[in-house]
Amino acid sequence: MTIAQSLKTRPLREDLSFGCEVLDIDFPKASADERASIVSAFHQSGAVLLRGQQMTPDDLLAFVAMFGEAEGHTLQQYTLPGYPNIYILSNKVVDGRPIGAHNDGVGWHTDYSYKAEPVMSTMLYAVEVPAEGSDTLLADMCAAYKAMPAERQEALSKLQLHHSYAHFMATREYGRLELSDEIKAENPDVVHPLIRTHPADGRKALWVSTGTVVEVIGADDPQDLSLLDELVEFGTQDRFVYRHKWQVGDVLMWDNRCTLHTGTLYDEKKYDRLMQRLWVKGDRPY
């Protein structure tokens, strides 16, 4: 069954084959067939957007359950009370305490790249949205890989990336954090391929998440990360990127196995932002 036969959709961006917006669906009232079609659209296109949704926490969990098992969060400080798999992204302060992670996700990356089994997908639900700024950008890394010469693809396929959560938390620009020995033990360093194969259909993706990488294994100088910077710059050219401008009620889910994403800044003194994030468990990259 194709997307066109089952759902009314439109491309996220007319000149990209990546991602689609699902139209005329009220998810909490959607039928089993409609829900199955949303999953199909996601796997075919790499991302799905539903606008104008009114989602309870249980609705959000039901949405991600269509795709797999919800993934927990390394840090539990900002999870929704009673819902440990729903993480709050916000600049709001209530009773003198922040209610969510602030400026989380700024910088091109893929979620949980420091895990042996990174999350398959990320979903964001917009509760409060700034009038300007706070966009989310998605880069189609399969398209970026396809745009490379064959000899470049071959050379990169021999390289691996050494990811470190401890390094990421000690060096990130927003919210550096000293980790407990327990957290460090639960998140040992991992090695993943630089070119990732999608398990659904074998398509290849340039998989170069930033922030967590400490060395490029197989390179002449593994500690020289300039190659990583070069590849991120290539893969995040405008021709590969969808920029999402948020509206209240948006549900956006993307496939981390074939994308990079980043948030953008906004005037946090002028605007409030409140998003809820959920993840779906993934598998080991190969």
N, C-alpha and C positions, 0 to 999 in steps of 0.2 A: 504493500500500500504506500503510495507516495503522499507527501505532505499535501499536495493540491487536492487529492481525492478525499482527504479526511478533515482538513481544517482550512479555514480562511486565514491566509497569512500574507505578509509582505516582507521584503528584505529589510534587514536593519539598515542597510545602506545600498542604494540601487546598483552601484558599481562594484559591490563585493558579493561573492558567493557565500560568504560566511554569515551565519545567524539569520533568525527570522523573528518577526513580531507576530504573535498569535492574536487574532482579532475575534471580537464578539464571544468571548468566553468569560463567564463568572465562575472562577475556579471552585469555590465552595459548593456550588450547585452543579458542577460539571458531571456528566455521566462517565461511566467506566470507559466507554469507547472514546470519549473526548479526552479523557486523561491519558489513555494509551497513545492517542495521536500526538499529544504534547510531548510525550517521551520520544516517540518516533521522530518528531520534528527536531528535537534536541540532538539526537544521535546523528541525524542526517546533516545538520547545519552547523553544529558546534556551539550554539547558543540560542536561547529562547527568551522572549520578552512578553510579559502580559501587563497591560496597563489598566488602571482604574480598579484594582482589586482591594477588597476589604478582608484582610486575613487575620484571624486569631492565631495565637501561638500554635494551637492544635492544627489549624489549617496549614501553617507553614511546615509543620512536621509531616503532615499528610502529603504535601507537595514533594518534599525531598524523598519520602518513602517510596514514591513512584520510581525513583532512579536507583535506590539502593539504601543501605543502612546509613543513618546519620553519624557523622564523625564528631567526636568530642573535641574540646579545645585544650591546648597545652596549659594555658592560663585561665583560671576560672573566675578571676576577679570581677569581670564585667559580663558574666552570663546572666540571662534573665531569671529572676527568682522562680524556682520550680521547674525551670526548663534549661538544664545544663548544656544542651546542644544548640541553644540560641544565644548568640553573642551580640552584644550591643556596641554599636559604633556611634559615638556622640561627643559633642563638646559641652553638653548640658551639665550643670551642677545643681544637685538637690540636697538641701540641708548641709551645705558646705562640702559635699563630696561629689566627685564626678560619677556619672552613672554609666559611662561607657569609655571605650578606648578612643583616644583622640588622635586624629591624623594617622590612623592605622592604615597601612596599605599604600602609602605614597612611595613610588619608585617601581619600575617595571619588575614583575616577579610572577611566580606561580605559587599558590598556597601550599604550605607544608612540604616544600621541596627538600627540607632537611629531614624528612621522615623516610624510612625504608619503603613505605607505601604511601606516597603523597595522595591528597584528596583528589577524587575523580572530578568533582564539580563544586563550584561555589554558587550560592544563591544569596542575593541581597533583596530586602524588602524595604521600601521607602515609607517611613512614617512621618518625618518632618524633613523638608528639603529647603536649602538656601535658594534664594531667588537667582543667584549667580554663583558660579564656581561649583566645586564639589562634584565635577563630572567623573565618570568612570570610563576609562579607555580600554578596549580589548584589541589585542593584536593577533591576527591570524597567522600562526607560526607554520602551518602547513603551506600556506601561500608563499610565505617567505622562503621556506625550504625549496619549493618548486622553482622559485625565481633565481636560484643559484645555478651556476654552471656545474655540470656533472662532476668535474674533477674536484671542485670545491666541496661538493656533497660527500664525495669519497674520502677526502682528507679529514673532514670534520667527523665522519662516522667512526674514526679510529680514536677519538678523544672522549674522555670522561670528566665529569665535574665532581669535585670533592665539596660536599655541603656540610656546614656546621651551624647548628642552632645557637651554640654558645657564642660563636663569633658574631652571628647576626644580632643577637640581643645586646652584645657589648659595643657594637659599632653603629647601629642604626641611628639615623639622624633624629628621629622623633621617639622619645620615650625609651632611652637606654635603661637596661635593667640588669642588676646582678642576680644571677640565678642560684638557687639553692643546690646543694649537692644532689638532692633527690631529683630535681628537675633535669639536671645535667645527665644523671644516670639513665633517666627515662628517654633522653633524646641524644643518643650517641651520634657521632658523625657518620655520614653515609656517602656512597659514591653512586652517581647515576650517569647514564649516557648523555652526551651532548645532543645527539640526534635520537629522538624518541619515536618508537613505532606504536601507532594506535592499535589497540587490540581488536577493535571492531572490524577494521577493514585493511589493516596493514599500511595505511598512509603514514608518511614520515613528517615529523615536525622538528623545527629548530627549537631546542628546549634549553634555554639559557637564562634561567631565573637569576636575578641579581640579589645582592645582600647577604645571601647564605654561602656563597662560593668562596673558598679559600685557595683553591688551586685547580689548574687544568691538567689533568693527568694525561700524559702522552705528548704534551707540548715540550719544546726544547727547554723552556724555563717555566715549570709548572706554576710558580708563584707570580708570574707576570699575567695579570688579568686584563691586559689591554685587548687581547683577542675577544674576551667576553664583552667588553665595552663596544668593540667594533660590530660584533654580531647583534647586540641589542639595538644599536643604532640602525643597522640594516633592517632588522625585523620589525622595527616600530616606525618605519616610514609611513607617511599618511596613506599610501596606496594599500597598506595592509591593516589599517586601524579603523575601528568603529568607535566614535565618541558618543557616549550615552549621557544625555542631559536629563536629569531625574525629574520626575513628577511624583507627587504623593500617590501612593497606591501601586507604584511600579514593582513588579517582580521580575528580576533579571537573573538568569542562571547561565553559566558558561562552563565549557569543558576545559579543565586545567591541563589535560593531556595534549592539547594542541593550541594553547593560547598563552600569552602573557597579558597581565593587566596592571593598571595603576590607577590610583585615585588622584584627584587634583585638589589643590588648596582652595580655601574660601575665606571670607572675612568673618572670622569666628566671634568677633566682638559685635558685629552687626546682625549675624544670622545664627539661628539654631539648626542643628542637624541631628536627626535620629534615624538610624538604620538598624535593621536586624539581619544578622548573617548566619547562614547555615551551610554546612558542608556535607558531602556524601563521600563515604569511604572509597578509596581507590585501590590500585594494585601496584606491584613493583614495576617501575619503568624498565623497558628493554629496547 
